[in-house]
Amino acid sequence: MARGKKGRVVSGWLVVDKPAGITSTAVVNKVKWAMDAQKAGHAGTLDPAATGVLAVALGEATKTVPYITDALKCYRFRVTLGAATTTDDAEGTVIETSDLRPSDSQIEAALAAFRGDIEQVPPQFSAVKVDGERAYDLARDGEAMDLAARPLWVERLEIIARPDVDHVDLEMVCGKGGYVRSIARDLGRALGCLGHVEWLRREWSGPFTAAEGISIAQIDELAKTDALDQWLKPLELGLADLPELRCTPEGAVRLKNGNPGMVLASNLQYGDEAWASYQGRAVAVGVYKSGELHPSRVFN
């Protein structure tokens, strides 16, 4: 006889303001325990030393995770100039130093090469898989890897402060798969002075902001209570970057069963991706075709 899932059926997003010193997986596990939820996941890993938005999806909201992962994200971070480390951040060992310090204008000029469509090589200590193994596991064993460059869209990259000659604070808005540590490393190399990330904070991710996030201390305090449920945001926020189509009652039933369902008039083009709602609730995500939505994901 099959065993039922432990926990309660709960769906939505809990936006956590992650502190430094804890992994993203540990945050998800904490939320799942505190909410007594059957299912949980997150939309975009933050390094243990990083802080800021970690959007945790619960239940049916996990089906919308890819749309938050693909959304634009904003990072603020400090680059320490004059030193390269094994991890491209302050957690690593310094492997090379330089006495050169660039001016503000030199930094600004160098940033131009890191905007728009760029190619970025992930850090040696990253979750990228190499022959089935994580790069950070191989790096810990002392193995140097030739990691392939990956495309990244950088919408904005600006200087926001220059505390002193050894540091510069930057803000970056980018797409999926960006490594801030790689930006710091490559910027330092471009300037000839070397560099690594001292601290990093994700200010927002898609529709979610750090300002609205709950702290780990608050999660512990409110665990297993109705008060924690009040922090939940609707799963529909995970679909904010997709157009919404309202469906007929009959269309909602068909979509719930995984079949194409009729939606109300729309100016979408044939083949556009969208989501359908009925009475304010998400029913399905799919492709619009001639008055119908053909579902790829269905919400229960």
Order of alpha helices (4+ residues) and beta strands (2+ residues): beta-alpha-beta-beta-alpha-beta-beta-beta-alpha-beta-beta-beta-alpha-beta-beta-alpha-beta-beta-alpha-alpha-beta-alpha-beta-beta-beta-beta
